[in-house]
């Protein structure tokens, strides 16, 4: 794709602004935006990034080769339904809102019926840090083509699947760990500061990751498969400690519940008491005991 491609942004908050600003540095000069909020901040950002402000979705669609939606997830379906009236045959529409996968499937069906190409996307890093180079996962029937065209103008787009909703699923699944870990840290820091042991606690925490994240995942998931029951006792004591200092152990109690669930699967017997080498062996065990068979068929709604 040549640098004279026209990129249209629906929404122009932090994400749209940072991407547009980076694309301008890459030599992309034809960029447009539509945002229902016409604020001074938006006007200033548009001027700084060299983006033309349009008065509606119709004008945006008419002037754009590719349309990128970076609105909030709560309005993504509504915006897509309105935009559908104006998309041209073969035009690319990328929803980067990390909306619920079922919503992405619904939008994909609408867009396909109108003849345009829909691509589901999710931004995986901090926009102020990475700008237009932020890793973006995309999925959909035309994801490969969209990724190739956007990478040609300096972006960092990677295909994760051919089904709409897979990219947004990655983002939401990752949030289980990233946002969950952030919440766990809050409980940990409340307690460590109360006991005036912040530094030794954080120093000890870092030791768990000295061999890198992959090694930590293998070690943690593998050993938990065998020792979940033992760890329940320790975590119940941690919850009691938090309660004694007036901290509601929300995340710690949840950890107790998850460890009890894991212990109920009987994996120590499955592995004959031997800690598996890594998390993939645990996933295989889950498959063999029928855990995934109890989940809904992922293809039923397609």
DRENZAZA-995114 format. One line per 8 residues: number of its first residue (from 1); for each residue x, y, z of N, C-alpha, C, O. Coordinates in pm, whole numbers, plus 50000, padded with zeros to 5 digits. Layout:
<atoms>
NUM> X Y Z X Y Z X Y Z X Y Z; ...
</atoms>
This chain:
<atoms>
1> 50084 49881 50000 50000 50000 50000 50088 50124 50000 50186 50131 50074; 50054 50222 49918 50133 50343 49909 50102 50437 50024 49998 50426 50090; 50194 50529 50048 50177 50623 50159 50067 50726 50133 50031 50801 50223; 50012 50729 50010 49904 50823 49983 49766 50766 50016 49663 50823 49980; 49765 50651 50084 49640 50592 50130 49569 50689 50223 49634 50765 50296; 49435 50687 50221 49360 50771 50314 49304 50686 50427 49238 50585 50404; 49333 50727 50550 49290 50655 50670 49187 50739 50744 49211 50856 50775; 49072 50679 50773 48968 50749 50848 48956 50695 50989 48951 50574 51009
9> 48952 50784 51085 48937 50745 51226 48798 50782 51277 48753 50895 51262; 48731 50684 51336 48607 50713 51408 48642 50718 51555 48681 50616 51613; 48629 50834 51614 48678 50857 51749 48821 50908 51740 48900 50863 51657; 48853 51002 51827 48989 51056 51821 49038 51092 51961 49079 51204 51990; 49030 50989 52047 49088 51004 52180 49236 50974 52173 49301 51002 52072; 49290 50918 52280 49433 50890 52287 49478 50796 52176 49582 50818 52114; 49400 50689 52151 49441 50590 52052 49449 50649 51912 49551 50637 51844; 49340 50712 51869 49339 50770 51735 49447 50874 51716 49513 50878 51613
17> 49463 50958 51816 49563 51066 51809 49705 51011 51798 49782 51056 51714; 49739 50914 51882 49876 50861 51881 49906 50786 51751 50016 50797 51697; 49809 50711 51700 49830 50639 51575 49845 50738 51459 49936 50725 51377; 49756 50836 51454 49762 50935 51346 49892 51014 51349 49953 51040 51245; 49934 51051 51467 50058 51129 51480 50177 51050 51427 50264 51105 51361; 50179 50920 51458 50288 50835 51409 50282 50815 51260 50385 50816 51192; 50161 50795 51206 50146 50776 51062 50188 50901 50986 50243 50892 50876; 50163 51016 51042 50208 51141 50979 50360 51140 50965 50413 51181 50861
25> 50430 51094 51066 50576 51085 51059 50621 50981 50956 50731 50991 50902; 50536 50883 50928 50568 50781 50828 50544 50831 50685 50580 50765 50588; 50482 50949 50674 50456 51005 50542 50314 50992 50494 50284 51025 50379; 50223 50944 50582 50082 50936 50545 50021 51074 50564 50021 51127 50676; 49970 51133 50458 49921 51271 50465 49770 51283 50454 49714 51388 50485; 49704 51176 50409 49558 51183 50390 49490 51108 50504 49468 50987 50496; 49457 51180 50609 49388 51122 50725 49270 51208 50763 49276 51331 50755; 49163 51141 50805 49040 51210 50841 48987 51154 50972 49027 51045 51015
33> 48898 51229 51035 48838 51178 51157 48695 51225 51168 48657 51330 51117; 48617 51144 51238 48486 51188 51282 48472 51151 51428 48495 51036 51466; 48434 51248 51508 48410 51225 51650 48292 51313 51689 48291 51433 51661; 48193 51254 51753 48073 51330 51790 48103 51439 51891 48027 51535 51905; 48215 51426 51962 48255 51527 52060 48351 51626 51994 48469 51595 51977; 48303 51742 51957 48387 51844 51895 48440 51938 52003 48386 52047 52024; 48545 51897 52070 48603 51975 52178 48729 52047 52131 48782 52019 52024; 48774 52141 52212 48898 52211 52180 49015 52113 52176 49105 52125 52094
41> 49013 52014 52269 49119 51914 52272 49123 51837 52141 49231 51813 52086; 49007 51797 52091 49002 51723 51965 49055 51808 51850 49133 51760 51768; 49014 51932 51845 49060 52020 51737 49211 52040 51743 49278 52041 51640; 49262 52055 51862 49407 52073 51877 49484 51947 51838 49588 51955 51772; 49431 51831 51878 49496 51706 51842 49492 51684 51691 49591 51640 51632; 49379 51714 51630 49366 51697 51485 49466 51785 51412 49529 51742 51315; 49481 51909 51458 49575 52001 51395 49719 51951 51412 49798 51958 51319; 49752 51902 51531 49887 51854 51557 49922 51732 51472 50035 51719 51424
49> 49823 51643 51453 49849 51521 51377 49824 51538 51227 49852 51447 51149; 49774 51654 51188 49747 51677 51047 49629 51598 50994 49635 51545 50883; 49521 51589 51073 49404 51511 51038 49286 51603 51011 49259 51695 51088; 49217 51579 50901 49100 51658 50865 48980 51614 50947 48951 51495 50956; 48909 51708 51006 48789 51678 51083 48668 51683 50991 48640 51786 50930; 48596 51570 50979 48476 51566 50895 48353 51589 50981 48359 51581 51104; 48242 51618 50915 48120 51650 50989 48028 51530 51011 47924 51543 51076; 48065 51415 50957 47980 51298 50976 48044 51173 50921 48148 51178 50855
57> 47981 51059 50949 48034 50931 50904 48029 50918 50752 48115 50852 50694; 47931 50979 50688 47919 50971 50544 48041 51032 50477 48101 50972 50388; 48078 51151 50520 48195 51219 50462 48322 51141 50490 48410 51133 50405; 48332 51084 50609 48449 51005 50645 48463 50884 50555 48571 50857 50502; 48353 50810 50537 48356 50689 50454 48387 50722 50309 48460 50648 50243; 48333 50830 50259 48354 50867 50118 48499 50898 50087 48546 50875 49976; 48572 50951 50185 48709 50997 50162 48816 50899 50210 48935 50924 50190; 48775 50788 50273 48873 50698 50334 48885 50567 50258 48786 50510 50213
65> 49009 50520 50243 49032 50387 50188 49012 50281 50295 48956 50174 50269; 49059 50312 50415 49041 50222 50529 48987 50303 50646 49034 50413 50674; 48887 50247 50715 48827 50314 50830 48864 50238 50956 48846 50117 50963; 48917 50310 51056 48956 50250 51184 48866 50305 51294 48863 50426 51316; 48795 50218 51361 48711 50261 51472 48787 50247 51603 48832 50138 51639; 48802 50359 51674 48869 50359 51804 48780 50426 51908 48827 50500 51995; 48650 50399 51897 48555 50451 51995 48555 50360 52117 48627 50260 52119; 48475 50392 52217 48466 50306 52335 48387 50181 52299 48297 50187 52215
73> 48419 50065 52361 48351 49940 52327 48200 49946 52340 48128 49878 52267; 48151 50028 52432 48008 50033 52456 47925 50085 52340 47805 50059 52333; 47987 50158 52248 47912 50214 52135 47959 50159 52001 47916 50207 51896; 48047 50060 52003 48106 50011 51878 48002 49953 51783 48007 49979 51663; 47907 49876 51835 47805 49816 51749 47715 49924 51691 47683 49921 51572; 47674 50020 51773 47589 50129 51726 47659 50210 51616 47597 50244 51515; 47787 50239 51636 47864 50314 51536 47875 50234 51408 47861 50289 51298; 47902 50105 51420 47916 50020 51302 47787 50013 51223 47788 50016 51100
81> 47676 50005 51294 47546 49998 51227 47519 50127 51148 47464 50123 51038; 47559 50239 51204 47540 50367 51135 47636 50381 51017 47597 50430 50910; 47759 50338 51036 47860 50349 50930 47826 50260 50811 47860 50294 50697; 47761 50148 50836 47729 50051 50732 47657 50116 50613 47673 50070 50500; 47581 50220 50637 47505 50287 50531 47597 50350 50426 47557 50373 50312; 47722 50378 50468 47809 50457 50382 47932 50383 50331 48003 50434 50244; 47959 50263 50382 48077 50189 50338 48060 50143 50194 47951 50104 50152; 48169 50147 50119 48166 50108 49978 48205 49961 49962 48265 49902 50051
89> 48170 49903 49850 48205 49765 49817 48356 49748 49824 48430 49823 49760; 48402 49648 49902 48545 49620 49912 48623 49709 50006 48743 49689 50024; 48558 49807 50066 48626 49897 50160 48657 49823 50291 48581 49736 50333; 48768 49859 50354 48808 49793 50478 48760 49874 50600 48776 49995 50607; 48701 49802 50694 48659 49862 50821 48719 49780 50934 48689 49662 50949; 48805 49843 51015 48870 49777 51128 48815 49831 51258 48822 49951 51284; 48760 49744 51338 48712 49781 51471 48821 49746 51571 48847 49629 51597; 48885 49848 51628 48996 49827 51722 48953 49852 51866 49035 49887 51950
97> 48825 49833 51894 48772 49870 52025 48784 49760 52130 48752 49783 52247; 48830 49641 52091 48838 49527 52185 48702 49499 52250 48693 49476 52370; 48598 49502 52167 48464 49477 52217 48443 49327 52241 48531 49246 52212; 48328 49293 52294 48297 49153 52324 48297 49073 52194 48242 49120 52095; 48357 48954 52191 48366 48875 52068 48233 48855 51996 48228 48861 51873; 48125 48832 52070 47995 48812 52005 47950 48939 51933 47886 48931 51829; 47984 49055 51988 47952 49181 51921 48029 49193 51792 47976 49241 51691; 48156 49150 51793 48237 49156 51673 48182 49065 51563 48185 49100 51445
105> 48132 48949 51602 48071 48858 51505 47946 48921 51444 47922 48908 51324; 47868 48989 51527 47746 49054 51477 47780 49166 51380 47717 49179 51275; 47880 49246 51415 47923 49355 51327 47977 49299 51196 47948 49352 51089; 48056 49192 51205 48113 49131 51085 48003 49086 50989 48014 49105 50868; 47897 49029 51043 47786 48983 50959 47719 49101 50890 47683 49092 50772; 47701 49211 50962 47640 49330 50904 47724 49387 50791 47674 49418 50683; 47854 49399 50818 47944 49460 50721 47956 49373 50597 47956 49423 50484; 47966 49243 50616 47977 49150 50504 47855 49159 50413 47867 49153 50291
113> 47738 49172 50474 47615 49182 50396 47615 49305 50306 47553 49306 50200; 47686 49409 50348 47692 49531 50270 47804 49533 50167 47813 49626 50088; 47889 49429 50167 47993 49419 50066 48129 49472 50107 48225 49460 50030; 48140 49531 50226 48270 49580 50273 48342 49468 50348 48285 49362 50373; 48468 49492 50385 48548 49393 50457 48563 49435 50602 48605 49547 50631; 48527 49346 50694 48539 49377 50837 48657 49303 50898 48680 49186 50869; 48732 49374 50981 48844 49314 51054 48833 49354 51200 48822 49472 51234; 48837 49254 51286 48832 49271 51431 48974 49293 51482 49065 49219 51445
121> 48995 49395 51566 49130 49424 51613 49137 49460 51759 49038 49502 51820; 49257 49443 51817 49279 49476 51958 49420 49529 51975 49516 49465 51931; 49432 49644 52038 49563 49705 52064 49619 49650 52194 49550 49647 52295; 49745 49604 52191 49799 49528 52301 49902 49601 52386 49969 49538 52468; 49916 49731 52371 50015 49803 52450 49970 49945 52478 49859 49985 52444; 50058 50021 52541 50028 50160 52578 50051 50251 52458 50163 50258 52406; 49948 50320 52413 49961 50408 52297 50060 50522 52318 50136 50552 52226; 50063 50587 52435 50161 50696 52453 50305 50647 52446 50396 50724 52416
129> 50327 50518 52472 50461 50460 52468 50497 50416 52326 50605 50448 52276; 50406 50343 52262 50437 50280 52133 50381 50356 52012 50429 50336 51901; 50283 50441 52034 50226 50515 51923 50170 50422 51816 50107 50321 51848; 50192 50457 51688 50139 50376 51578 50208 50241 51567 50163 50154 51492; 50318 50222 51640 50390 50094 51640 50336 49997 51745 50390 49888 51762; 50232 50036 51814 50173 49946 51914 50131 49816 51845 50080 49818 51733; 50152 49704 51912 50111 49576 51856 49959 49570 51849 49890 49590 51949; 49909 49542 51730 49765 49528 51710 49738 49388 51656 49788 49352 51550
137> 49661 49311 51728 49618 49180 51681 49490 49199 51599 49402 49276 51637; 49481 49129 51486 49361 49137 51404 49313 48998 51367 49391 48902 51365; 49184 48988 51338 49124 48861 51299 49010 48889 51201 48950 48996 51202; 48983 48790 51118 48877 48804 51018 48921 48746 50886 49039 48717 50865; 48825 48730 50796 48855 48670 50666 48954 48753 50586 49033 48697 50509; 48952 48884 50602 49041 48972 50526 49151 49031 50615 49211 49134 50582; 49177 48965 50729 49276 49018 50823 49416 49022 50764 49491 49117 50787; 49453 48920 50687 49586 48915 50626 49609 49035 50535 49715 49098 50540
145> 49511 49066 50452 49524 49179 50360 49531 49311 50436 49613 49397 50404; 49445 49326 50536 49446 49449 50616 49580 49468 50687 49634 49578 50690; 49632 49360 50744 49760 49367 50814 49872 49406 50718 49955 49491 50750; 49873 49346 50602 49977 49376 50503 49973 49524 50463 50078 49588 50450; 49855 49576 50442 49842 49716 50399 49882 49813 50511 49947 49915 50485; 49843 49782 50633 49877 49872 50744 50026 49863 50780 50088 49963 50814; 50081 49744 50772 50225 49730 50800 50308 49802 50695 50419 49847 50724; 50255 49814 50575 50326 49883 50468 50339 50033 50495 50425 50099 50437
153> 50254 50086 50582 50264 50227 50616 50321 50247 50757 50305 50353 50816; 50386 50144 50808 50461 50160 50933 50397 50109 51059 50453 50127 51167; 50279 50047 51049 50214 49996 51170 50266 49857 51205 50345 49799 51131; 50220 49803 51319 50268 49676 51371 50148 49585 51395 50100 49572 51508; 50099 49523 51287 49975 49448 51290 50004 49300 51269 50077 49263 51177; 49946 49215 51352 49969 49071 51345 49836 48997 51344 49748 49025 51425; 49823 48902 51252 49700 48823 51240 49700 48710 51343 49799 48638 51356; 49588 48696 51415 49577 48589 51514 49468 48488 51480 49453 48387 51549
161> 49393 48514 51375 49289 48419 51338 49205 48470 51223 49215 48586 51184; 49121 48382 51170 49035 48418 51057 48891 48443 51099 48807 48475 51015; 48862 48428 51227 48725 48446 51276 48711 48581 51347 48788 48610 51438; 48614 48663 51308 48589 48788 51380 48561 48759 51527 48485 48669 51560; 48623 48835 51614 48607 48814 51758 48728 48752 51823 48745 48760 51944; 48814 48688 51743 48932 48624 51802 49031 48727 51857 49091 48705 51962; 49048 48838 51787 49142 48941 51834 49092 49005 51963 49167 49022 52058; 48964 49041 51965 48909 49101 52087 48910 49001 52201 48924 49039 52318
169> 48894 48872 52170 48899 48769 52274 49038 48765 52338 49050 48751 52460; 49142 48778 52255 49279 48780 52310 49293 48891 52412 49348 48870 52520; 49243 49010 52378 49257 49125 52467 49184 49101 52600 49238 49128 52707; 49061 49051 52591 48983 49030 52713 49041 48917 52797 49041 48925 52920; 49091 48812 52731 49152 48701 52805 49279 48748 52874 49304 48713 52989; 49359 48826 52803 49482 48879 52863 49451 48967 52984 49527 48968 53081; 49340 49040 52977 49302 49127 53088 49274 49051 53215 49289 49104 53325; 49231 48923 53201 49209 48841 53319 49335 48838 53404 49330 48848 53526
177> 49451 48824 53336 49579 48818 53408 49632 48956 53442 49671 48982 53556; 49634 49047 53342 49698 49177 53366 49620 49261 53466 49678 49317 53559; 49490 49271 53448 49409 49350 53541 49393 49276 53673 49389 49337 53780; 49384 49143 53664 49375 49064 53786 49500 49077 53870 49493 49093 53992; 49616 49069 53804 49742 49083 53878 49753 49221 53940 49802 49236 54052; 49707 49323 53867 49709 49458 53922 49626 49469 54048 49664 49538 54143; 49511 49401 54050 49425 49403 54168 49488 49326 54284 49476 49365 54400; 49554 49215 54251 49623 49138 54354 49736 49220 54415 49760 49215 54536
185> 49806 49296 54331 49914 49381 54381 49863 49482 54483 49932 49513 54580; 49742 49533 54461 49685 49629 54556 49673 49568 54695 49710 49631 54795; 49621 49447 54702 49608 49380 54832 49744 49354 54893 49763 49370 55014; 49840 49312 54811 49974 49285 54860 50039 49411 54916 50099 49408 55023; 50027 49523 54843 50093 49647 54886 50026 49709 55009 50093 49770 55092; 49895 49693 55019 49828 49741 55140 49885 49672 55264 49910 49736 55366; 49906 49541 55253 49959 49466 55366 50107 49493 55389 50150 49509 55503; 50186 49499 55281 50331 49520 55298 50360 49657 55357 50453 49672 55437
193> 50281 49756 55318 50305 49890 55373 50263 49898 55519 50326 49966 55599; 50156 49827 55554 50111 49824 55693 50220 49768 55783 50244 49820 55892; 50286 49662 55739 50392 49599 55817 50530 49660 55792 50630 49613 55847; 50535 49763 55709 50660 49832 55677 50764 49735 55618 50881 49736 55657; 50719 49652 55524 50809 49556 55459 50796 49563 55306 50809 49462 55238; 50771 49683 55253 50753 49699 55109 50872 49644 55029 50855 49563 54938; 50992 49689 55065 51110 49651 54987 51138 49501 54987 51157 49443 54880; 51139 49436 55103 51166 49291 55099 51057 49212 55027 51086 49111 54964
201> 50931 49256 55035 50824 49186 54965 50844 49198 54814 50832 49098 54742; 50873 49318 54766 50892 49338 54622 51019 49270 54573 51024 49219 54460; 51121 49268 54656 51245 49199 54618 51219 49049 54603 51268 48986 54510; 51143 48994 54696 51111 48851 54690 51021 48820 54571 51036 48716 54507; 50927 48911 54540 50839 48891 54426 50918 48884 54295 50889 48802 54208; 51016 48970 54284 51098 48973 54162 51172 48841 54139 51197 48803 54025; 51206 48773 54247 51278 48646 54234 51198 48541 54158 51256 48453 54095; 51066 48551 54165 50983 48453 54096 50995 48465 53944 50962 48372 53871
209> 51043 48581 53894 51046 48606 53751 51189 48614 53696 51209 48658 53583; 51288 48573 53774 51427 48588 53731 51459 48507 53606 51549 48543 53530; 51387 48396 53582 51411 48315 53463 51316 48348 53350 51308 48277 53250; 51243 48457 53367 51152 48501 53262 51011 48453 53282 50985 48360 53359; 50918 48517 53212 50776 48484 53227 50743 48342 53183 50670 48273 53255; 50792 48293 53067 50758 48156 53028 50796 48052 53133 50719 47960 53160; 50915 48067 53192 50959 47972 53294 50869 47981 53417 50838 47879 53479; 50827 48103 53452 50739 48121 53567 50604 48054 53544 50551 47988 53633
217> 50550 48071 53423 50420 48010 53392 50429 47857 53401 50343 47793 53460; 50533 47802 53341 50550 47655 53347 50560 47606 53491 50495 47509 53530; 50642 47675 53569 50665 47633 53707 50538 47649 53791 50503 47560 53868; 50472 47762 53777 50356 47792 53861 50237 47701 53828 50176 47642 53917; 50204 47692 53699 50089 47610 53659 50117 47462 53685 50029 47389 53730; 50240 47420 53657 50275 47280 53680 50268 47240 53825 50210 47137 53860; 50327 47322 53912 50329 47287 54054 50192 47304 54118 50158 47229 54210; 50113 47401 54071 49978 47419 54126 49889 47299 54098 49800 47267 54177
225> 49914 47232 53985 49835 47113 53952 49851 47005 54059 49758 46927 54083; 49966 47001 54122 49994 46900 54225 49968 46952 54365 49917 46879 54450; 50002 47077 54390 50001 47129 54527 49889 47230 54555 49899 47306 54652; 49785 47233 54473 49677 47329 54494 49617 47317 54634 49592 47419 54700; 49595 47195 54681 49535 47176 54813 49620 47235 54923 49569 47298 55016; 49752 47214 54914 49843 47269 55013 49842 47422 55010 49852 47488 55113; 49830 47477 54890 49833 47623 54877 49706 47689 54926 49707 47807 54961; 49596 47615 54929 49472 47668 54985 49494 47711 55129 49449 47818 55169
233> 49563 47630 55206 49587 47659 55347 49666 47788 55363 49633 47872 55447; 49770 47804 55282 49853 47925 55290 49773 48049 55252 49785 48153 55316; 49692 48038 55147 49616 48154 55102 49505 48189 55200 49469 48306 55213; 49449 48090 55267 49350 48120 55369 49414 48198 55483 49351 48286 55542; 49539 48165 55516 49612 48240 55619 49639 48383 55571 49632 48477 55650; 49670 48399 55442 49693 48533 55386 49566 48616 55394 49570 48735 55427; 49452 48554 55364 49325 48625 55372 49295 48667 55515 49244 48777 55539; 49327 48579 55610 49305 48612 55751 49391 48730 55794 49346 48817 55868
241> 49516 48733 55747 49606 48845 55778 49549 48976 55725 49551 49077 55795; 49500 48975 55603 49443 49097 55545 49321 49144 55625 49305 49263 55650; 49237 49050 55664 49119 49086 55742 49157 49149 55875 49092 49242 55922; 49264 49099 55936 49307 49151 56066 49355 49294 56059 49349 49367 56158; 49404 49336 55942 49452 49475 55929 49347 49563 55860 49376 49677 55823; 49226 49510 55844 49115 49589 55791 49107 49596 55640 49042 49685 55585; 49172 49502 55570 49167 49498 55425 49075 49384 55381 49095 49269 55420; 48976 49415 55301 48886 49313 55248 48963 49227 55147 49004 49279 55043
249> 48984 49099 55174 49067 49015 55087 48994 48964 54963 48982 48843 54942; 48945 49054 54882 48862 49017 54767 48936 48923 54672 48887 48816 54638; 49056 48965 54630 49132 48885 54533 49191 48760 54598 49200 48655 54535; 49230 48772 54723 49287 48657 54793 49182 48549 54816 49211 48430 54802; 49061 48590 54850 48952 48493 54865 48922 48424 54732 48893 48305 54727; 48929 48501 54623 48906 48444 54490 49014 48341 54457 48986 48239 54394; 49137 48369 54499 49246 48274 54477 49222 48144 54553 49247 48035 54501; 49173 48156 54675 49138 48037 54754 49035 47953 54679 49048 47831 54669
257> 48932 48020 54626 48826 47948 54554 48880 47879 54429 48842 47766 54399; 48969 47946 54356 49023 47887 54234 49115 47769 54267 49114 47668 54196; 49193 47781 54373 49280 47670 54412 49198 47549 54458 49236 47435 54431; 49088 47573 54527 49001 47463 54568 48943 47393 54446 48933 47271 54443; 48905 47471 54346 48855 47414 54220 48962 47327 54154 48935 47215 54110; 49084 47380 54149 49193 47305 54087 49220 47176 54162 49243 47071 54101; 49218 47183 54293 49241 47064 54376 49134 46958 54352 49161 46838 54362; 49011 47003 54322 48900 46909 54303 48911 46827 54174 48840 46729 54157
265> 49001 46868 54084 49015 46798 53955 49091 46667 53967 49088 46585 53875; 49160 46646 54078 49232 46521 54098 49357 46506 54014 49394 46394 53978; 49422 46615 53982 49542 46607 53897 49662 46540 53964 49743 46481 53893; 49677 46547 54096 49789 46473 54157 49786 46324 54120 49890 46263 54094; 49667 46266 54118 49655 46125 54079 49683 46107 53931 49746 46010 53890; 49636 46202 53850 49658 46195 53705 49807 46195 53673 49853 46120 53587; 49882 46279 53743 50026 46289 53718 50108 46198 53811 50231 46203 53811; 50038 46116 53889 50104 46023 53981 50199 46096 54077 50307 46047 54109
273> 50155 46215 54122 50230 46290 54220 50351 46364 54168 50418 46434 54244; 50381 46350 54038 50497 46416 53979 50457 46551 53918 50360 46558 53842; 50530 46656 53951 50501 46788 53896 50528 46787 53746 50640 46754 53705; 50431 46821 53662 50454 46825 53518 50556 46933 53481 50578 47028 53555; 50618 46914 53365 50724 47005 53323 50675 47145 53291 50749 47242 53308; 50552 47157 53243 50505 47289 53205 50354 47296 53190 50284 47197 53210; 50308 47413 53156 50163 47438 53152 50094 47359 53040 49976 47327 53052; 50167 47329 52932 50105 47255 52822 50063 47115 52865 49961 47063 52819
281> 50140 47054 52953 50102 46923 53005 49974 46933 53088 49891 46841 53088; 49959 47044 53158 49837 47063 53238 49717 47083 53146 49609 47030 53172; 49735 47159 53037 49627 47178 52941 49585 47044 52881 49466 47017 52865; 49683 46960 52849 49653 46828 52795 49575 46744 52896 49482 46671 52860; 49614 46755 53023 49542 46682 53128 49398 46731 53137 49305 46650 53150; 49378 46861 53130 49242 46917 53133 49159 46862 53017 49041 46830 53034; 49221 46850 52901 49149 46795 52786 49111 46649 52811 48999 46607 52782; 49204 46573 52865 49183 46429 52883 49080 46397 52991 49014 46294 52985
289> 49065 46486 53089 48964 46461 53192 48829 46522 53153 48732 46516 53230; 48822 46581 53031 48695 46630 52979 48656 46769 53021 48539 46807 53008; 48750 46848 53071 48717 46981 53121 48665 47072 53009 48567 47143 53028; 48730 47070 52894 48691 47158 52785 48563 47109 52717 48491 47188 52655; 48535 46980 52728 48413 46926 52668 48286 46982 52735 48178 46979 52676; 48302 47034 52858 48189 47090 52930 48160 47234 52889 48057 47290 52926; 48250 47294 52811 48234 47433 52770 48148 47441 52645 48140 47343 52570; 48082 47557 52620 47999 47571 52500 48084 47556 52374 48202 47590 52373
297> 48023 47505 52268 48089 47492 52139 48115 47632 52083 48022 47710 52062; 48242 47664 52060 48278 47798 52013 48223 47829 51876 48207 47946 51841; 48193 47728 51796 48149 47751 51659 47997 47761 51644 47947 47788 51535; 47924 47739 51754 47778 47735 51745 47718 47866 51698 47618 47866 51626; 47778 47979 51739 47719 48109 51707 47768 48166 51577 47727 48276 51539; 47854 48094 51506 47911 48146 51381 47818 48117 51263 47849 48154 51150
</atoms>
